[in-house]
Amino acid sequence: MNLDEAVIIKKFSSRMEADIAAGLLGSEGIETMVLADDAGGTYPMLQFVRGVRLLVAPEDEDQARRILQDMETGEAAESEWNVRTAATIIPFQKKKTEQVKQTLEQAMDIPQVIKQMAQEAKVAARKLGALSRGVKDRVILRVAELLQEQQARIQAENRRDVDAAKDQGMPAAFIDRLTLSDKVMASMIKGLQEVAALPDPVGAVTGMWVRPNGLKVGRQRIPLGVIGFIYESRPNVTVDAAALCFKSGNAVILKGGKEALHSNLALARLMQEALAEAGVPAAAVQVIPSVAREATTELLKQDELVDLIIPRGGEGLIRFVAEHSRIPVLKHYKGVCHIFVDENADLDLAETVCFNAKVQRPGVCNAMETMLVHEAAARDFIPRMFKRFRAAGVELRGCPRTQELDPETVPAKDDDWGAEFLDLILAVKVVPDLDAALAHIAKYSSNHTEAIITRDYDRSQRFLKEVDSSVVLVNASTRFNDGGELGLGAEIGINTSKLHAFGPMGLEELTTTKFIVYGDGQIRT
């Protein structure tokens, strides 16, 4: 193609958007050229300022414009598909949406797309590490404002995901995790405001000491770098993860699930708007524009560019990521959470706590899945507790001792004891003593959250000491294993492995430390 004669048929806000469109035209036999004033990729931010141009030969201009126009025309402006990071939204007719998605997936060179996203994130991460707290807080608070201003539009997009999930017969707990209700939206806004109000951990010196030779040695908090975040179904996590990574100075690449596609794209578009207003590199927060599994596997190969992978979702997702990643993985594993009702528990308190832990939101990871009851309390506690559970629609699966006390109880299978039901289902076991409760928890727990209901101080302290989970509670609901409830602001996940953080991960857990040393000419002898 002769560059002097080439025709500009469209400008894009990033090189990758132009590359995707070029691939689409190329699949139709049209030669293209992409030009961007970004110094050959050295300064990718320039492409967002000056635009990226897509050129074709004069003889191909009409056909190329028709192809792009066919893809851009449509009756419903709200039917959107994002080809990059939600900075550019292209409307399509609803009846053509799936066809268009497949066309874009075919046109997209997924390995190249992911590689370039990771490269741009690496460049952005260097700038984020030096960004002032004031700039970071302004961006986060602007996202909160936009959530409020655009709530109706975001919820309209979310309803499309919810309706699709209902049509597929997904369970109520799944629908609950997927829904951006007014309450969830308010919680997202509050979470952003709380993150903005938190101290910026980046640059904080956590300790300083003087060596015998006069060297002053300290530790300073620094960002991890680039974080790949892979998650399912809960679209509110998109905003939580982006805000926490951004405030802690990390660039983030988000890979959401197909079930929350429209919700995630609407939220991503909003965040890109806030970043652009502040002049922050768009690559600070990126959403992978493909729902294909290949995009996930390619992200997991970027060990030279991505510093950490955080998966958040079902057991299958966590195992897939852990098995295929070349990058260190923090596992937000399943929540098989237990409550042990001790022999001298306050039964009124126990009933209130256990009901909240199971019924308030059964589809979340910190809901109680197994209730253990001391045999001395079982005869008084189980009948009253089961009556309340059944009134709320809870299916009860119990051991033989439980069935003796309540013949309507469904016999528990071996698999029930280690199950994360994420539904109104509860496994119940009567145990002879605290030792048996601790042994059961040690065998079946996922190291997420466990609680004891007791009035005995010594027994509560033993439970706290011996239970090896990320959060252990006394006389409180397991539902409190949550970054916001524990004062961390929004959380990016609950790590059930012990490296490098254990439990809810807030700002500080998304940083590490480096040594800083002050000297006055010391040399090694």
Steps between C-alpha positions, in 0.01 A plus 500: 500500500628846410490706818476828305178382335348313795166620638419540869166327553478517880676626813511293819591588856762223526723298274337175602154612393644592164683166480177310565317692229796447266482127568131502417562677168792270433270199532311653204818530295552873553857617562526750785753717678486624861677824593540635853712785636624295796870481416474142389326399822752672729240755610165319467314779678541721191265280302216590738574869452553514123307195388602202288427509128386206287589536132410305185577536129266734305354211303398323824355805673134446411499130594688565825262775603201276423640219717559732794168676445312168494649422838422839645138539389227377727161575649591478868776728619509318832603172334873550535816299447838630598791407277772618736469646849158665491654827381320449167153347496349386169122452478346201324157363424402255774438220253857539369679529831618139527604494135701819549667366813606186313632712211704716735637193680603350166657828383684549827849357535446414866864423589609832347216690666586364845873554448447863403262561790761361740775714344290814532410409859870465582567849366200641689606330824827695506305826487241389755770428756591870499144635482399724791227401741301806396476391138412142595228611739349739246470220245342261752251761624414588141417135434269512803329810358460339159349188658235720657443709188482201266330251732195455278712421193723259690203318652336478157808324367510280808137396441606359164747272677248409770226424246738278303596314819134446589429372149780247550342381825784612726434458876376783718835536678674550165245764400558674833876522439440632149242769587601866542212594728461848649652362820801355316550823304489701821752261654730544198485878532564484873788261445664739253462790741655290776795401279560865414497587871755233589868594535709437191734212592746571217819659628428438867809402700402212726818492709848647529800382699870587528773242443829502699680654198257792496284386208137594542288212368126512445211348310278696264168391348487474120235377253512142379495622138252347256216285633288266291157460656279215376150476642147373448143625524523785755530823297544719808842335531606684182487834679633373832804337338577795275481751787719298734764428237504862387524646852784261586690607188444184297383468141227238460382283213145379566357181351133464591262216425265489204197493732571863607621628163265798456533607864880487490520695176273773635712529814825492306382781274421708807846441651672588173310828503631585847859410404484710183370805690802483732753440220598163642619227258203295385711186537480545878166315485435268207220255429580209272263529201451126459303244697694214338692267731803552275517858629531369854773249412694766309484736799636222721806472272611864541746430781749762375240777509238406762609472863202332666180317407195515727213269402164551667213261431403137521724207586535406133634843406750506787634155411526587130697817573729332755578215260568715191666815635869579460439794732463484882134447596313618809209261542160630600390139556156369590341591832407189699420700813406344835329616816537289816224546760665407829329331795476820704409734214234766538239327280315822415826651379592176320166496316539859385861457386446167321191627320685807375803296394292266285198697380596866451699431178542125447680544166815668634825343613469600867158340552486209748494161325531265799362542851654291777303463823630368832295198605420663835332793321352310206170388656401856593658683207433291187116499512469878538778573252364259238151649528638842416722367220212315335280809515771671292513215248826340614556134409658320797735205457610332818694219665316203664496677839342806337237280333410347836418846630327608179366214282427738209871567451645372172783247562833668434737340249876493544540768232275740693755558775751665267247668273462869424128499423462874427129443548237452769646161596670424831691198627449436875699269728469428871844458662591369845741778598729783392772257396265336251392839364862605450581168330204535264599856408862398445387225261237685295576873530625700202687732741254779432285585806397317817313614814421372847196594707592465867500674837817321610808723463757219512318301232469808279874563529580140413276522195671823388844344544441162338274579204723568199274727292541853368236641739389335825215652699348471845124559534465668160384408150738363238361771271748743659793357302486791261748780439245774554365348821853459639595860424712444189259674262407300192693175458644338191447152640547271797825310471474149646868427442755659731738661251530789493181605679238295688135604507332809353736695276474876519744773402794399714476137385541619139844639577832351600810654659848577383803583710623859499844581638658834595876518533784750516771316310496154663672220307500123546813357663 
